[in-house]
Amino acid sequence: MKHTVQNESETQSIATAFAKTLKKGDIIALYGTLGAGKTAFCRALIQSLTGNKNDVPSPTFTLLQTYEAPDFLIYHFDFYRLKNPDEAYEIGIEDAFYDGVSLIEWPEKLGYLLPPEHKSIHIKILNDHTREIIIE
């Protein structure tokens, strides 16, 4: 599915709709350059699933934030600072893949550890306000 969005509110609508399709064990890889909107997409998805409208920070420095949804844990990873895929083991990526829903920003840093059965979301900057979101 391809969507063109003009603002964060439209991104939130797409993320909320996508969130309704998720189940325990789903792995979502979010691709895009810095500032594309990966974290905004994750924030809206997490808020939708948890009912929590509090701020959802980017896990850029912590690498991982977890959230409780009614049916599973949500693991929000940001691997921008990951230097080696094996570092992901140290923060429990295996448990995340089994126990919950994993949202992974910068999944290319995982290399061989990214399971082939993941879902991909590509966010591309078209201009200052417009993004293209492709959900595969």
C-alpha positions in Angstrom: 0.0 0.0 0.0 1.3 3.4 -0.9 0.1 6.6 0.9 1.1 10.2 0.3 0.7 12.3 3.5 0.9 16.1 3.9 1.2 16.3 7.7 1.7 14.3 10.9 -2.0 14.0 11.4 -2.3 12.0 8.2 0.6 9.9 9.3 -1.1 9.2 12.6 -4.2 8.0 10.7 -2.2 5.5 8.7 -0.3 4.3 11.7 -3.5 3.9 13.7 -5.1 1.8 10.9 -2.0 -0.3 10.5 -1.9 -0.9 14.3 -5.2 -2.7 14.2 -3.7 -5.4 12.0 -0.8 -6.3 14.4 -0.5 -9.4 16.5 2.0 -10.9 18.9 5.1 -11.9 17.0 4.9 -9.2 14.3 8.1 -7.5 13.4 7.9 -4.2 11.6 11.0 -2.7 10.0 10.8 1.0 9.3 13.1 2.4 6.7 13.8 6.1 5.9 16.4 8.8 6.2 16.8 11.0 9.3 13.7 13.2 9.7 11.5 11.1 7.4 9.0 10.3 10.1 9.8 6.8 11.4 9.5 7.9 15.0 6.3 9.8 14.4 4.7 6.7 12.8 5.8 4.6 15.7 4.6 7.1 18.2 1.1 7.1 16.7 1.0 3.4 16.4 2.1 2.9 20.1 -0.4 5.5 21.3 -3.2 3.8 19.4 -2.4 0.4 20.8 -1.8 1.5 24.4 -4.5 4.2 24.6 -1.8 6.3 26.1 -1.6 9.8 24.6 1.6 10.7 26.6 4.7 11.5 24.6 6.5 8.5 23.2 10.2 9.4 23.0 12.6 8.1 20.3 14.8 5.4 21.7 17.8 6.7 19.9 20.0 6.9 23.0 18.5 4.0 25.0 18.1 1.8 21.9 14.8 0.3 23.3 11.6 1.5 24.9 8.8 -0.9 25.8 5.1 -0.3 26.2 2.2 -2.5 27.4 -0.7 -3.0 25.0 -3.7 -5.2 26.0 -2.5 -8.3 24.1 1.2 -8.0 24.0 4.3 -5.9 24.7 5.5 -3.4 22.2 9.2 -3.2 21.7 10.3 0.1 20.0 13.9 -0.2 18.8 16.1 2.4 17.3 19.3 0.9 15.9 20.8 4.1 14.5 23.8 3.8 16.9 24.2 0.1 16.6 27.8 -0.8 15.5 27.4 -4.5 15.2 24.2 -6.7 14.8 25.3 -8.9 17.7 24.8 -5.9 20.0 21.0 -6.4 19.6 21.3 -9.6 21.6 22.4 -7.6 24.7 19.1 -5.7 24.7 16.9 -8.8 24.3 15.9 -8.8 20.7 15.2 -12.5 20.7 12.6 -12.1 23.5 11.0 -9.2 21.6 10.6 -11.2 18.4 8.9 -14.0 20.3 6.9 -12.1 23.0 5.6 -9.0 21.4 5.4 -6.6 18.5 8.7 -5.2 17.5 9.0 -1.8 15.8 12.5 -1.4 14.4 13.9 1.9 13.2 17.1 1.5 11.2 16.6 -2.2 10.6 19.4 -2.3 8.1 21.8 -2.2 11.0 20.5 -5.6 12.2 21.9 -7.4 9.1 21.4 -11.1 9.3 19.3 -10.8 12.5 16.3 -9.3 10.8 13.9 -12.2 10.2 12.8 -12.6 6.6 9.1 -12.7 7.6 9.1 -9.0 8.8 6.8 -6.3 7.5 8.4 -3.3 5.9 7.4 0.3 6.1 9.4 2.7 3.8 9.0 6.5 4.5 10.3 8.8 1.9 10.6 12.6 2.1 9.0 14.2 -1.0 9.4 17.7 0.3 9.3 19.7 3.6 5.7 18.6 4.4 5.0 15.6 2.2 6.0 12.0 2.8 5.3 8.8 0.9 4.6 5.8 3.1 4.8 2.4 1.6 3.6 -0.5 3.7 4.7 -4.0 2.4 
